Amino acid sequence: MNEERPGRPSDIARAALEAARAASASRPRPTRRRIAGPKRTWSGPRPGDDDPQPLARLVDSLVETQDWTEHTKVGAVFGRWSALVGPEIAAHCAPQTLTEGELLVVAESTAWATQLRLLAPTILAKLHATVGGDVVRRLRVVGPTAPSWKKGPRSVRGRGPRDTYG
C-alpha cells in the first residue's frame, strides 16, 4: 500500500541543488594566480590621459587633428544663422552658399533684399565677431528668382511671357 509517488517539483529541484553543492564541495578550489604586470601608480592631481574626458574636449581635439576647423566655422554660419542675425531677419532670408569668402543670402522679397543690402555691414560685423573674420569676407544679397517659362534643356529666345497668353 505504500506506493512511491513522484515528488513535487520543488522537492526535485531542492535535491538537485543539494547534489550540486555536495559535488562542488568535494572538488579542490583552484588557487588564484596574479599575473605580473605594470604596477598601478597614481597619476597626480591633474586628470590623466586615461581618465574620462568630456565629450566636447574630445570632439575639439578631433576637429583640430583632422584640420576641420574651417569646415566647422562654415557649418556654424549655416547652422546658427538665426542666432547670428536675429530671428526677425532670419525669418525673411536664408544663406544659400559660401564660396571663397562670399556668402550668398536669398531674401524672400525684393524689399527684404534691399533692407539686407543696407544691413550688410552690420551682419558682416556680427559674423566676424562670432565665427571669425576669415570665413565670410563679403555678403551678396539677392531677391527671389523670377518665374521662368523655359521648358527643357534647349530654348529659343522669344518674346517671353507675353507669347503664352495669346
Protein Blocks (a to p, Z undefined) as FASTA:
>chain_A
ZZcddddfklmmmmmmmmmmmmmmmpccdddddddddddddebjbdcfkbccdfklmmmm
mmmmnopmmmmmmmmmmmmmmmmnopklmmmgccfbdcehiacdddfbfklmmmmmmmmm
mmmmmmmmmnopklpmbdcddddddddfbecjbdcddebjmlmnZZ
